[in-house]
Amino acid sequence: MYAQEIKKMKIKTLLKIEKQIGENLVDYLYREYHQNFGRLVSISKNLGVSRKVLSNFMKHNKIQIRKSNETRWNNKKITPKKEELEKLYLVEKMNVKETGKKYGLSRTHIHYLIKKYGILTLNEEKILKNRWSRRYECCLECKTTKGFHSAHGLCKICYEHKRLGWQPIKRVKNIDEWEYQVILGSILGDAHLKKTYKSNRNKALSFFDEIHCLQQEKYLLWKKDYAFSKFNTKIEYYPNKNRIRLRTEVSPIFKKLRDELYPNNKKNITKDILNRLQPLGIAVWYMDDGTLNLHAGGCLATDGFTKEENEMIMNYFNEKGFYCRVFKAKSGTYRIMFNQQGFRNFIDFIKLHIHPSMYYKIDLNRQKEYYKLERLRKLERNMNIGRD
């Protein structure tokens, strides 16, 4: 009884499948499997039946099943000509799989024919269109005749520039003194000169990189327009981290500065560099790392330099009348602390070059207001103590 019920269920499923197809199932399987060289897996998926059920049905109806070592393609293979294959593959842009199905050939055989006929693949065509010729007399971007590669037609700087995805390179040979002062003051402050790669120190190119908080966006945009107008620059925003970033292209100017300021891949300062500073450079340095101390004087955060270098900076400022001392912070780093008189002299020296968004760093009225508030607090404390 159980076997008869199973047979009835199978007959019902077969009738449903035949209704969906609209023809006899045996004829359909013979056409799809033997004539169109279909696979059992794909046919079973189309019919909504498992592979085992389909193979058992074929065995029952004496439909021959191919062995694993036999090819599923037709024995009478039609090898397409070169013109036909080019038309299908390049003009109509058919896949290797689709072309193979059309002629009853495998994908590997189509690949073999493409190589045999010398037909360019789609990837090779793209490469040929964008390929750099080997007959260049100068660099394509900056037109220099020295140090360019004949294979891609670019010099070292332009090639590295293109690799980083910048705009067409602007080869900057010279910069003005005020541009140099802004760059030097920024490097002593929050900016860094970074190398593009670390394989060889002499070959490595450098670029300018500086990060500030979003509240100092106007100050950073002023730097970009004022000192980096000759360079290609990028402004990147990081609102989740409250950061804004300024980056420039690679340039030999930054490479020279890096060789001077980073002798051991670490920012270093010397007397020669301090003597190059002018009021604009010192003002930029203070706008980057300086703070107004509400109690008295001000501070210059020189945490990146050693104790000896901080003492050198202290001597340089004391000679100019900006009286200061070296202060050791809780973190173990060293900073420059100005006293009241020295800080006033310092502000008078740099105030003409301070950006309007940074006036809060030189506003001595804030100190006066703080003193008034402190006096009022002391009076209130004394009054409370007297009442007690």
C-alpha angles and dihedrals in degrees: 000000000000093000091049091053090052090051090051091050091050091049090052092051091048091051090051091050092049090051090053092048096040094221143063113300094223092054091046093052093046091052097044097040104037106023101034092031094230125173125247092234095055093043092049090050091052092050094043093238132119121257094245093054090050094048091048090050091051092049091049091052091043096245107158115241119212119243122239093250092050119090117243091218126095116273089224096071117190109214109207121226123246094255093050093048092048091050093050097040104037106022102034090028097221120172123250088248093053094047089048092053091050093056098029093248134130124250092249091055091051089051089050091052092048090054092043094052092042094238114165115238120231092256092050090051091055091049091050092051092051096033118127113232121231097233105085123139097190141008112293095221108035098018094229119154095205127084100356125139116241092210098064101012096236133114121233095266095046092045092052089044091053091046090058090052100245129152119267106308123259107211103215112194100169137020130196123256094251090050089050091050093053091048093047093046091048092051091051087049127039101326128096136201108224132192122233093221137000103219096104127007095212095051097041117109122214136218136190119254128179133168128196136166119270091253088068094052094117091052092052093046088051089055091050093052097037104044109011102046090113092055131067106251139187128209113202124189125209105183094172090058094035090238138134123194135202119199131174136197123268115275139171088235090065090044091057091047091048092052089054100041100034106043093154098026088272129101110262134178130207138182090256091058092047091051090054092060119106128187091275093052093047090047091054090047090052093045088054101043107009129106134187111238108218093205096053139322124348143273136233113205103224094159093137093065129075126250092260091051091049090052089051090053090047092054091048092053094042090055089056093049096257095127112209145143138214112262124195113220126213090257090062095251126119131242139181115249119194122207121226098268095040091050092052090052089047093053092048088053097052107023095100090061099046116116114238092242088059099051090108088071093062100033104121091181087076088063091050091050090048091052091051092051091049092051091051090050091051091050091051091050092050091048091052092048091050092052092051 
